[in-house]
Amino acid sequence: MRIAVGGFQHETNTFAPIKADFEKFARTDGWPGLTHGPQMLAAIDGVHIPITGAVTELTGAGAELVPLSWCSAPPSAHVTEDAYERIAGGLIDGLKRAIEEEGPVDGVYLDLHGAMVTEHLEDGEGELLRRLRDLIGPDVPVAVSLDLHANVTQAMVDCADLLDIYRTYPHVDMGETGARAARSLLELVATHRKPAKALRKLDFLIPLNWGCTELAPMDRLYGATLPEMLERTPDLAALAVACGFPQADIREVGPAVVAYGADQRTAAGAADAMAQAIRDAQAEFGEPIYAPDGAVAEAMRRVQAGAAKPVVIADTQDNPGGGGPGDTTGMLRALLAAEARGAVLAMLIDPESAEQAHAAGEGATTSFALGGRRYPGDAPVETQARVERLGNGRFTATGPMWGGARMQLGPMALLDVDGVRIILASREMQAGDQSMFRHLGLEPAEQPILVLKSSVHFRADFQPIAEIVLTAAAPGPVIADPATLDYRRIREGVRRRPDL
């Protein structure tokens, strides 16, 4: 069988300040840059992303792959129309050429995110799938893997035969989800039977931090309820839950359940039951959020009380993994004001300061204007700093989520400002992997306080070494409380939090 494979990933924060242009997708950072054809297969090899799991599953089953293209860009504001049309158009045109030159395909697998908003489209994935369906017709099976933070739309469900979704946040099951979607696709190709579908949208938003599957109630809903429903319903082909991405001001934002069964009754029943289980858990959602100075004070108190492991503070609202620029200064200012000696902030995305550090050299002390350039209302921290260590930003990640990723973060540096250390990087990437510290000679487990520009993904690699995790809301666009956002396009009747 001939199976076309490709992917186009972006998580769009419509409240963020910086858009994703074509260059953001073309370059390599934590994930491979835009690649086409056979080169795509080489670029994704060994990288923990869904398409890698899918390719392994498909080739193991003897499928002939038709590689299209794959790319991603760091979460940000809207994808530019130019970038979307060049990448989506290239993917569809690549499939069209392959069909014209080598004959039809038996199926298509796509690795998508599910929360892409462009300058001209609210539903980037739905439109891509519509164009795909227009090309291949109604009969060729299409299976798609989506991020847990997908805002699943009716168009996505209509145009794909099966959507499967990560079951972990942090996303440690990306490859597994791709493989699962590929197995479903192989089944569709072999049987020529398409399942009945059911989509259920919830009437409330789930704040980004509250969707962590290591915390209640999501640990139970994803880890027990969902697999139990699949096990006890033999005619259920697939069942998936998306938390949604609340930082997207679109009509179909929010959590969703999608189910597939041998008949409509089975699919609808499973979707209804899973949606009700989430509604029944509304009172369990929640997590304390600290102000920056409060988080630092609590961290220092615990260190002084003899904490045996690092106290971790999540700088959640400047998470580059949710559309933050990664250069806001709220947490840095709080650390310096409290004289939190020994604390390490990672990572400040500041290519100008990183370049300056490299020009100064290791051991030099000089004036820096750190961060504060890309978020409205912020300003750089003017200070003297010693350049402790330099790095080229090229290393292989080692943690459960990014393990195997060939990082290319541009020039990096470790600065020391009166005992507070700052890790600088030149390309957007959330601080989710311990390798980012080790690249600059620091062992994370040996530091008293770690301040990480991340919301939840860091937990996969840092939770095991943490005394406690504190979440802080310093200024930034990845707003921890959706109830404070100025939505203009959201559909009527959707509550901004489960507890409202």
N, C-alpha and C positions, 0 to 999 in steps of 0.2 A: 504494500500500500504506500501511496505517496502522501505525506503529511507536511503541509506548510507550517512553519513556525516563525514567530517574530514577537516583538514587544515594543511598547511605547509607554514609559512610566513618568507620571508627574502628579504630585499632590499639591493642589492649588489652594493657597490661603488668600482669599480675595480681599482680606484686610491688611495684607503685607505690603511693604513699600516698593519692592523690586520685582520686576517681571522676569520671566524665563524666555530669553531670546534663543536663537538657533545655536549660538556659541555655547550656551550652557549645556545643551544636549550633545554637542559635538565633542566636548572635551572629556577626558577621563578624570575622575576624582576618586570617590570611594568605589564606584561602579565603572564598568567600561563605558567609553564614549560611543557615539553613534558608529555602528559598524553594519556592513551589508554582506549578504551571501555567505560563502564558506568562512570568510574572516570573522563573521559573527560567532560561529561555533568555536573558533579558537579563542576569541575574546572572553566568552562566558565560561570557558572550561575551568572547573575548580572553584568558581565563585558561587557563594551561597545566595542565589536568586531563583525565582520560580522556574524560569526557562531552562536553567541547568538541570533541575530535577525532571522537568518534562522531557528534555532531550535524552537524558539517560534512560527514562522509562520507554520512550518511543523507539530508540535504537535497540534497546534490549529486546523489544518485541519484533524486531526485524523490519521496522518501517524505513522507507527511503525518505530522508528529510529534504524539504525544499526550504532552505534558510532564506528569510526575507531580510529584516533588519531589526536591531534592538538598540534602545537608548533610554537614558533617564536623565533627569536634571534635579538638583536639590529642590526641595519644596520652596515655593516662593509665591509671589502674586501671579497673575494670569500668564499663561503661555501666549506669546505673541502670535498674531495671525500668521505672520511669515513663517515662524518656526513650525507651527502646527501644520500648515499646508505643505511645507517642504517635507516634513517627516511622514505625516499621514499619507500624503500623495506618493512619496517614494515607496512606502510599504505596499500600498495598493498597486502601484505601477510595477513593482518588482514581482508581485504575484501574477499580474496580468501577463507580463513577459514570460514568466515560467510556464504558464498555461499555454500560451501561444507557441512556445518553442518546444515544450516537452510533453504537453498534454495535460488533462485535468488532474486536479488533486482529489484525494479521497476524504480529506479532512483538514481542518485548520486549528492550530492551537495558538492563542495569543496570551502574552504576559502583560497585563494591564494593571493600572493602579485602581481606577474607579472613582477618582476625585479630581479629574482634570477639568479645569475651566479655562477657556481661552478668551482672547479679546473679543471674539465674535461668536462663541458658542458656550452655553452653560454646561453642556454635556459632551466633552471631547471624546470620551470612549463610546458613547451611544452613537455619535456621528461616524466615528471610524468603523464601528461594526455595521452601521447601515450601508456605508460605502462598500464594505467587504461583501455584504449580502447581495448588494446590487450586482457585484462582479460575478460571484460564484453561484448565485441562484439559491432557491429555498431548500434544496435537497442535500447539499454538502454539509456534513456536521461541523459545527464550530464550538469549541470548548475554550473557556477563558478562566484564568486564575486572576483573582483580585486581592488587593490589600484589605486587611481588616477594617481600615478607615475609608473604604469605598462609600460614596453616596450612590447606592445602587438605584438606577433609574429604570423606568418602564421600557425605554428604548434598548437598554442593555439586555434586559430579559427577553424582549421580543426578537432581537436580532441574533442572539447567541442561543445555542441549544442547551448549553450548560454553563453556569457560573459557579466556580468554587472559590472559597475565601479562606485566608489564614485563620487559624484558630488560637494564635498566641500573640500577645502584646506584652513584652517585646517579641518581635517577629522572628522567632527561632525556628519556625516551620515553613519558611518560604520555599525551600527546595521540595519539601514534602508535599506542599500544596500544589506546586507545579506537577509533581509526579502523579498526584491524585487526579488532577484535571486531565492529564494525559491518559491515565487508565480509563477514565470515563469516556474520553474521545475514542479510544480503541474499541471500547464496547459499542459505542454508537456506530462506528464504521463496520464492525463485524456483524451486528444484528440488523442494521438498517431500520431500527426502531427508535424514534425520538420520544423522549419522556414528556409527560404533561408537566406544566410549570405553574408555580404559584408565588407571587410576590406580596409581601406584607410590609408596609412602612409603619414605623412607630410614630406616636404623636408627641414625642419629646426628644430633645437632644441630649447626648451623653458627653459631658466635658472630657477633653482629651485624657487627662490624668485618671479619671474615674473608669476608663475602659481597660485599665491594666488587668491582664488575665492572671496575675499573681495575687490580686486583691479581690475581696468579695465585692459584688456577687459574681463578677465575671469569671473568677476561677471555677466556680460551680457551674455556671451556665455553659461555658465552653468546654470545661473539662469533664463534666458529668452529664448534664441534661442533654446536650446535643448528641454525644455518642450513644447515650442510652436510647434516644428516640430512633437513631439509625439502626441500632441493633434489634430493637423490638418491632420494627416495621419492615418486613422483608421486601415489600413492593416499593420501598422508598429508595430511589437511586442516589440522591444526594440531598443534603440539607446544609445550609450555610447561613451564617449570621455576620452582618457588618455593623460595626459600631457607628459608622458614619464619620465624617470629618466636619465638625461644627464650625470651623473657621472658613467655610465656604458659604457665601450668601447667594444661594441658588434655590429654586423652587423645591427641588427634590432632595434637599439636604437631610441628613439624619439616618438613624439606625434602620436596618431592614433585615428581613428574613426571606430567603428564597429557597424553595423546595422543588424537588423533581421526583415524580413517581410514575408507576406503571399506568396510572389513570388519574384523572383530575381530582377525584375524591381523596385519593391518597396524598397527593401533593398539597392540596388545600388544607387537609386535616393536620398535616405535619407543620405547615407554615403557621396555621392558627395556633397550634399548641405551643410552638416555640416562641411566637410573639407574646402569647399570654404569660409564659414563664418569665419573660423579660419584664413585662408590666408588673407582675407579682413581686418582682425584686426591687421595685423603684425605691423603697424606703432604705435599702441597704447601700445605695450609692453614696459616696462622700469621701473626702480626704482633707485633713487640715492644711491650710495654705498660710505660710508665714510671710510677713513683710521682710524685705532684705535685711534690715538691721536686726529684726527679731530672730531670723534664721541663723545669722552669724553669732548672735549672743547665745542662742541655745546650743549651737555647735561648740562654742568655746567653753560653755558650762560643762558639757559632757566630756570634753577633752580634759579639762581641769579635774573632773571627778574620776578620771582614770579610765576613760574609754580604751578598750583593748584593740579596737580596729578604727579605721577612718570613719569620721562622721561625714556623710555625703549630703550635699545640698544640690537639689535640682533647680537650675535657673530656667524654669519651664517656659517662661514667656519669651525668651530669646533663643528658643530651640531651632537651629537650622533645619532640623528634621520636620518642622511644622511650618516653615516659612519665615522664621526669624533670620535677621541678617547675621547674627552671631557676633555682633560687635557692640551691643549695648553695654553701658557702663554701670548700671545700677548695683549689681553684685560686687563689682570691683571697688566701687566707692565705699560700699558697706564694709568690705574687708579691710580697706586701708584706714577707714575711720575708727574701726575697732582694734586696729593694730593686731590683726589676727596672724601673728607670725607662724610660719609653717604651713599656712593654707596654700593650696594650689588651685588656680582658676583655669579651666580648660573648656573649650579653646576659644580664644578671642580671634575672630576672623578679621585680620588687619594686615593686608598685604603691604601697605605702606610702611608700617612699623617693622614687619618682618624683614623687608628689604633694608631698612635702616639698620637693623640689628646685624644683618650679614655684612653690611658695609663697615660697621664699627668693629666687628670681630669679637670672639669670645674673650671675656674678661674685661671688656671696655665698659665704662660707665658714661652714660650720655643722657641728654634730654629726649623724652618721647612724648608724643601726643597720642595716647592709646585709645583706640576704638572711637565710638560715639559719632561716626560719620554718616551712618546710613539709616538711622531711625529718627523720625521727626521729633524735635524737642530734646534730643540727646546732644552731648558735646564730648569731645575727647578729654581724657584725664591727662593733664599736663604734669609730668613728673620726671624725676631722675630715676634711671633703672640701670642695673648691671646686667650685661649680657652673659648669662651663665652657660648656655649651650646652644648650638646651632644644628639644624637638620635640613635635609633636602626635601622632606615630606614624602619620600618614597619608601614604603615598607609594606609588609603583608600583615593584615589584621589577624588576630588570633582568637577572638571571643566567640561565643555561641551564635551571635547574629551575623557579624561581619567576617567570621573566620574564612580565610582564603582570599578576601578582597585585596587587590593590589592597589593600595592607597597611593594617590598622587595629589597631595595637598599643597604643593608648591613650597617655597621657602618657609621653614618653621624656626621658631626660636623659643628659648626659655629665659624669661626675664625675672629679676629679683628686685622688688621695690620694698625696702625696709622689712624684709623677711616674708613678704607675700610674693608668691611666685605666680607668673602668668605664662601660659603656653599660647604662643601665637601660631596661627596657620594662615595660609593665603587663599585657600579655597573653602567654600562652605561645606561643613560636615559637622554633625553633632558629636559631642564627646561621648561616644558609646562603646569604646573599645580600649582596653588597657594598653594596647600597643602604641596608642597615641602618646602616652607618657613615656614608655620605655624607649621610643624613638629618640627622646631627648634625655635619656639617662636617669629617669625617675622610676622608682618602683611604687606604683599606686598604693599598695598595701602598707607601705612604710610612712605614708603622709598622714598627719592628724586630721586634716580637713580637706575634702575634695569638693570643689564647686564645679558642677558639670552643666554646660549649656545643652540640656536635653530634657525631655519630659518623662519618658518611661523607658525607652530603648536601652538606656544605660544599665538598667537593672539586670539585664541578662549577664553582663560581665562584672558589674560592680556590686550587686546585691550580696554575693557570697563573701566579699571582703569588707562589707560595711557594718559598722556598729548599729547605725540607724540611718534611714533616708528621710530628709526633710525637704519639703517642696516650698520654694520661694517664688513669689510673684513680683519680680523686678520689672520695670517698664520694658515692653516689647510687644510685638504683634501677635504672638501665639497666646491669645487671651485665655487664661485658665477658666474663667467663668463666662460662658456664652451669653448669659443673661445681660451682660453689660455691652454686648455688641449691637451695633445699629444695623439690623437686618432690613433690607428693602425688598427682597425678592422671595423670601421664604413663604411657603404656602400657609394659608390661614389655619389656625387651630394647633400649631406646633408649639409646645412649651419649650422654653429655652434651657431647662434643666429637668431631670426626673422629679426633683422635689418641689417644683413650682406648680 
